[in-house]
Amino acid sequence: MNSRYPQSDFLEYSNPFAALAKADERSAFITRTYMNLATAIFGLVALEIVLFQIPGIEQLVRLMIGSQASWLVVLGLFMGVSWIANSWALGATDIRLQYAGLWLYVVAQAFILLPLLYIAYLFQPNAILMAAGTTLALFGLLTGVVFFTRHDFSFLKPFLIFGGIAAFGLIVVSLLFGFQLWPIFAYAMVAFACCYILYDTSNIMHHYRTSQHAAAALALFASVVLLFWYLLQIFLSRRN
């Protein structure tokens, strides 16, 4: 590289936004993103299977959700690890560090999902399959909407930021004061996750650079898991 060009300028030239990239570069970026997403999902499933085979895993589940304080600690650790993973995936120029961020987040999600999956496995295993199938169907529908319309859903960002803060605040308050959130909260979070999938998918088409396929996959993965989490809660609550 000629030293007269700043590194940032070179990176922007060689890794343009997907919307401005050549057709073959854009296609390759989108393909890599969704392959990374699929790999992350299969990796999550594999990790959950391994965790379920560990002797005494029920003790870990009890430790994680045995009290409001313990679950708050788990959520706090998850938020910290998620911040690190996103920083690596979005901010690094080294592709290896970007992938490290993606897989660190997959591992974090495996642990945060474990208690809910364990409860579902004990009391209603079919709920896991129903939630997974519904998640896949909604994800496919929402992805199709964005790719067919090519609409930019970045206008959802303020709503998603403030909605996320409000939702997290409600969860923390409910744990601190020991009250149950209304069932409608789970349905609202399903709608929230669907909006995030629209937002993330349109970002893949318009706002990510072609070198950010690991970061794009992480964002989509987070939204898909959020959708699955609350759909599983809904299916479990219907049995109750």
N, C-alpha and C positions, 0 to 999 in steps of 0.2 A: 504494500500500500504506500502510495506517495505521502511523505510526511507533511506535505503542505495542507492536506485535508484533515480537519479535526476528526477524531474517532467517532464522535456522535453523528457528524454529518455523513460519514461513511456508512455507519450502521443504518441510518434512516434511508440512505440511498439503496443499500443492498437488501434491506428488510422493510419494504414499504407497507403501508396499511393494506389490509386484504382488499378493500374496495378499490384501491388504486393500483393493485398489482396486476401483472399480466395474467391472462386466463389460466395458463398452466400452473403458475405459481400459486394463484388463489385456490385452484382445485387441489393442489398438493397440500397446501396449508389446511384446508377443510378436512381432507382425507386423514391427515395425520392427527388432527384434533379429535375426530370421532373414533379413530383407532385407539388413541390414548384413553379416551373416555371408556370405550368398551373394555380395554385392558384393566383400567382402574376398577371397573365394576366387577369383573371376573376376579381380580385380585382381592377385592373386599369380600366376595363370597368365599374364596379360598381361605382367607384369614379367619372368617367366622367359623368355618368348618374346623379349622385347626384349633381355635379357641374352645370350641365345644367339646373337643376330644381331650382337653387337659384335665387330669384328675383333680377334683376339688374345685372346679370352675364355679360351682354354686357359691362357694365361700367368697370368691372375688365379687360375684354379683351382689351378694348380701352386703359386702363391705362398701360397694359403690353406692347402693341405694338404701342402705340401712337407716339413714336419717336424712333430714333436710340438709344438715351441715355437710355430710359426706357427699351428697349429690352436688351441692354448691361448689365444693372443692373440685370435683370431677369436671363440672362445667367450666370453672376457672382455668383448670389445666388445659382443657380442650380449646378454650379461646386463645390461650397463650401459644399453644402448638400451632393452631390454625393461622395465627398472625405470622409466625415464623415461616410456615409453609408457603403462605401467600407472598411473603416478602421474597423468598427464594425464587418462587416460580415467576413472579412479575418483574423483579428488579435485577436479576442476574443476567449477565451476557453469556455466561458459561452454560451451555445446554445441559450439562451434567447436574449442575446445581438446580436448574429449573425442574428437572425430573426428580431430583431429591426432594424438592418441595412438594411435588405432586404425590410422591409415594409416602412421604411423612404424613400428609393429610389423609391418605387412604388408611394408614395404620391408626391414626387418631380417630377416624370415623368408625373403624372396626371396634374400638373399645367403647366409644360412646353409644353405639348401637347395641352392644352386647346385652345389657340388662333387659331392654325391651324385647329383643329377639328371644332371649332365654325364657321370659315369661310367656311369650306367644308360643314357643315350642312346647312348653309344659301344658298349657291350657287350651290352645287353639292353633295347632300347626297349620291348618288350612288358611288362616288369616295371613300368614306370611306369603303364601302363593297368591292369594287374592290381591294383597297390597302390591306385590311385585308386578303382577299382570296389569293392574290398573295404572301403576306408575309408568310402565312401558307404553301402554296405550295413550295416556295423556301426553307423555313426552313425544311420542311419534306424531300425534295430532298437532301439538304446539310447534314442533320443529317444521312440520309441513306448512303451517300457516306462515311462518317467517320466510321460508325458502320460496314459497309460492308468491307471496305478496312483495317480498324484498323490502318490507317496511322497516324503518329504523325505530326501534322501541327504546331508544336511549332517554326519551322523555320520562320514562318510568323511574329513573334513578332517584330523584328526590323522594318519591313515594316509598321506594324500597329502603332507602336509608332511614327515614323516619319511622316507617313501619317496622323495620328490623329492631331499631332501638326500643320502640314501644313494646314489641313482642317480648324481647329479652327482659325488659324491665318488669313486665307482668309475670314472667316465669320466675324471676328472682324474688319478687314480692310474695308470690304464692308459696315459694319454698321457705322464705323467712317467717311468714305468718301462718303457714300451715293450712291454707285453704285451697280447694280444688278450683281450677279454671273451668268455666262453663264449657260444655261440649261444643258449643258454636265456635270456640277458640280454635279447635282442631280444623274445622271446616274453613275458617278464615285463614289459617296457616297453609292449607292446601291451595287456596286461591293465591296466597302470597308466593308460594313456591312456583306456581304456574306462571305468575308474572315474572319471576326471576328467570325462568327458562326462556320466556319470550325475550327478555332483556339480554341474557347471555348469548342466545342464539343470534340475535341481531348484531351484537358486538362482534361475533365471529365473522359475520359478513361485512361489517363496516369499520370497526374500530381497533381490532387487534392487528399487530404487525405480523407478517408471515413467519417470523421467528418465534412467535409466542404461542405455539400450539400446546405446550405443556400447561401454561397459565390458562389458556382458554378451556382446556380439558378439565382443569381443576375447578374452574368456576361452574361449568356445567355439572360436573360430578357433585359438587356441593348442593346445587339446586335439586338434582335428582334424588339425592339421599334425603334432603329435607322433605321433599314430596312423599317419598316412601315412608319416612318416620311418622308423619301425621296420618297418612292413609292407613298404616298399620294400627295406629291408635284408634282410628274410627272403626275399623273392622273388629277390633277387640272389644270396644265399648258396645257395639251392637249385640255381641254375644251376652254381655252383662245385662 
